[in-house]
Amino acid sequence: MVRAVSLFSGSATSCLATEITLKAEAVDKVVLLSFRSPFFENYDGVKEIAGKNWPELVFRSKSIKKETEDIGKFGCEMDDGAERQPFCVYCRKAMLESGKNFLEQLGADFLVTGDILDNQGVGLSQIKRIDSGAGVSGLVFRPLSSALLPVTVPEDRGWVGPGYDVSASSKDRVHSMLDRFGLGRDGYLSAERRCKLTRPRYRKRLEDLLEEPDFNSNDLRLLDFDYYYKLRPDTKIVLGVDSEEKHRLHDYFLPKDLRIYLPCHEGPMALVRSRWDSKSGGQIERIVDLAARITVAKGEVEEGREVPVNYRFEHDEGTNRRSVEALEQGDIKSFLI
């Protein structure tokens, strides 16, 4: 019995790769495996697409949260003096490593992905490097680009037929292939909707965060908010503006974080995170003042007017108050990432 594991993302190419593999006569079973990570979104959408197209297939998910730090750090470092690699290289490697473990647990024979050659800057040399680093050389069938890639075990053994020669420069062919396999053209998740690492602003914020000695998944969640400011070298000021954002931001406060809000006006709430132990009393005062002025600037208050703000560290019982004027918009932009 030949069994395959399709690393399923809900994209059009992932659906095509799965369907192509299902149509291979020698393949007896395909299991869908989706991944969860702080970098990924729309997990429910991925599951819904899988159930809509193949309700009879087993759908599983695995977390690669533990690998998140490596994905981020490696994506921002020079490796062995070589040119910096795209985040996708390390992210795909983490997924293939996890996929390999699942493959072994299931006793399946090979992995399937919807990867397209040169997509997201991942070319032939990177694909070889990814597979080798993940310990899956020859075990990953990429049917959309397999005609452009080295022969894999499932191809060599005749488990699957000849694949296609789609590359990033010919991605428009995907639409006609969807029609050919009866999958339809609508309802898939684009890379931008699935993966935050494809978004320029998110990548810029992540690269800035990685300049600090360490970070955790909580820090990563803060990168999602629209108003994210940085007071160098290590102070982050994150605003929740409307009620929904403030409720969401509330979940990310840590004991040493500073909370700032407007007690007498409708307005934002700020989470301020810094390495407070390394700051002098004067430096802490300047951070509190700047964060308060940024918070007021995003509130519904008159320009040039001093406004009271409340602030407290989460681990303290008492709340303090001071009055500040809004920081000018031009100055605020210099801190916005």
LINWO-V615784 format. One record per residue. N is the residue number from 1. OMEGA is omega in radians with two decimals (* if undefined). D_CENTER is the distance of its C-alpha to the mean C-alpha in whole Angstrom. Layout:
n=(N:N)
omega=(OMEGA:OMEGA)
d_center=(D_CENTER:D_CENTER)
This chain:
n=(1:2:3:4:5:6:7:8:9:10:11:12:13:14:15:16:17:18:19:20:21:22:23:24:25:26:27:28:29:30:31:32:33:34:35:36:37:38:39:40:41:42:43:44:45:46:47:48:49:50:51:52:53:54:55:56:57:58:59:60:61:62:63:64:65:66:67:68:69:70:71:72:73:74:75:76:77:78:79:80:81:82:83:84:85:86:87:88:89:90:91:92:93:94:95:96:97:98:99:100:101:102:103:104:105:106:107:108:109:110:111:112:113:114:115:116:117:118:119:120:121:122:123:124:125:126:127:128:129:130:131:132:133:134:135:136:137:138:139:140:141:142:143:144:145:146:147:148:149:150:151:152:153:154:155:156:157:158:159:160:161:162:163:164:165:166:167:168:169:170:171:172:173:174:175:176:177:178:179:180:181:182:183:184:185:186:187:188:189:190:191:192:193:194:195:196:197:198:199:200:201:202:203:204:205:206:207:208:209:210:211:212:213:214:215:216:217:218:219:220:221:222:223:224:225:226:227:228:229:230:231:232:233:234:235:236:237:238:239:240:241:242:243:244:245:246:247:248:249:250:251:252:253:254:255:256:257:258:259:260:261:262:263:264:265:266:267:268:269:270:271:272:273:274:275:276:277:278:279:280:281:282:283:284:285:286:287:288:289:290:291:292:293:294:295:296:297:298:299:300:301:302:303:304:305:306:307:308:309:310:311:312:313:314:315:316:317:318:319:320:321:322:323:324:325:326:327:328:329:330:331:332:333:334:335:336:337)
omega=(3.12:-3.12:-3.13:3.04:3.13:3.09:-2.87:-3.10:-3.08:3.10:3.09:-3.11:3.09:3.09:3.11:-3.13:3.12:-3.10:3.11:-3.14:3.12:-3.11:3.09:-3.03:-3.08:-3.11:-3.08:-3.06:3.04:3.07:3.14:3.12:3.10:-3.09:3.05:-3.10:3.03:3.13:-3.04:3.09:3.02:3.10:3.14:3.10:3.10:-3.13:3.14:3.12:3.12:-3.12:3.13:-3.08:-3.07:-3.11:-3.10:-3.08:3.05:3.13:3.12:3.08:3.11:3.11:2.99:3.14:-3.13:-3.11:-3.05:-3.10:3.12:3.13:-3.12:-3.07:-3.12:-3.13:-3.11:-3.07:2.98:-3.05:3.11:3.11:-3.10:3.10:-3.14:-3.12:3.09:3.05:-3.06:-3.13:-3.06:3.10:3.13:3.10:3.12:3.13:3.14:3.08:3.11:3.09:3.11:3.12:3.13:3.12:-3.11:3.12:-3.10:-3.04:3.14:-2.95:-3.13:3.12:3.12:3.05:3.09:-3.13:3.04:-3.10:3.09:3.10:-3.10:3.08:-3.12:-3.11:-3.07:-3.11:3.11:3.12:3.10:-3.13:3.12:-3.09:-3.14:-3.12:-3.14:3.14:-3.10:-3.14:3.12:-3.07:-3.09:3.12:3.11:-2.92:-3.11:-3.13:-3.01:3.12:-3.13:-3.03:3.08:-3.13:-3.13:-3.14:-3.13:3.08:-3.10:-3.11:3.07:3.11:3.11:3.14:3.12:3.13:-3.02:-3.09:3.12:3.04:-3.12:-3.12:-3.13:-3.10:3.13:3.11:-3.10:-3.12:-3.14:3.10:3.07:3.10:-3.08:-3.11:3.04:-3.10:-3.09:-3.04:-3.00:3.00:-3.12:-3.14:3.09:3.13:-3.12:3.13:-3.08:-2.93:-3.14:-3.09:3.08:-3.07:-3.06:-3.11:3.13:3.14:3.13:3.13:3.14:3.12:3.09:3.13:-3.07:3.03:3.08:-3.04:-3.12:3.08:3.13:-3.07:3.08:3.09:3.14:-3.12:-3.13:-3.13:-3.08:-3.07:-3.08:-3.07:-3.07:-3.05:-3.13:3.00:-2.99:0.27:-2.93:-3.12:3.13:3.10:-3.05:-3.10:2.87:-2.97:3.14:-3.05:3.14:3.13:-3.14:3.10:3.14:-3.13:-3.13:-3.09:-3.04:3.12:3.04:-3.05:-3.10:-3.12:3.09:3.11:3.11:3.11:-3.13:-3.06:-3.01:-3.10:2.98:-3.10:-3.05:2.99:-3.12:2.93:-3.13:-3.10:-3.13:3.01:-2.98:-3.09:-3.13:-3.07:3.02:3.11:3.12:3.11:3.11:3.11:-3.14:3.12:3.14:-3.12:-3.13:-3.13:3.12:-3.13:3.06:3.14:3.12:-3.10:3.13:3.10:-3.12:-3.11:-3.13:3.11:3.07:-3.11:3.07:-3.06:3.09:3.05:3.03:3.09:3.09:2.98:-3.04:-3.11:3.11:3.12:-3.06:3.08:-3.14:3.11:3.00:3.11:-3.10:2.99:3.12:3.04:-3.12:-3.04:3.14:3.11:3.14:-3.08:-3.12:3.13:-3.08:3.07:*)
d_center=(36:33:29:26:22:20:16:16:13:15:15:19:19:18:20:23:22:23:26:27:27:29:32:33:36:35:32:33:30:26:24:20:17:14:11:9:7:6:2:4:7:11:12:15:15:15:17:20:19:20:23:25:25:26:27:29:26:25:21:19:16:15:12:11:10:13:12:9:12:13:10:10:13:14:12:14:18:21:21:25:26:24:22:19:16:13:10:10:13:12:9:12:14:13:13:16:18:17:18:21:22:22:24:26:26:27:29:28:29:26:22:21:18:18:17:19:21:20:17:14:17:17:21:23:23:20:20:23:21:18:21:23:21:20:23:23:25:27:25:23:24:22:25:24:24:27:30:28:27:29:31:29:31:31:32:35:36:36:34:32:33:33:29:29:28:25:23:21:24:26:23:25:27:24:26:29:28:26:30:32:30:30:27:27:25:23:20:18:14:13:10:10:10:8:4:4:5:8:9:12:12:9:9:13:12:10:13:15:14:15:18:19:20:18:15:14:11:13:13:9:10:12:10:10:14:16:18:17:20:20:24:24:24:22:22:20:21:19:20:20:23:24:25:21:19:22:22:18:18:21:19:18:21:22:26:26:24:26:26:28:29:32:35:37:35:32:29:26:25:23:22:23:22:23:25:28:31:31:32:35:37:37:33:32:34:33:29:31:33:30:27:30:31:28:27:31:30:27:30:33:36:38:38:40:40:40:38:37:34:34:32:31:29:28:30:33:36:37:36:37:37:38:39:37:37:33:32:33:30:30:30:27:25:25:23:20:17)
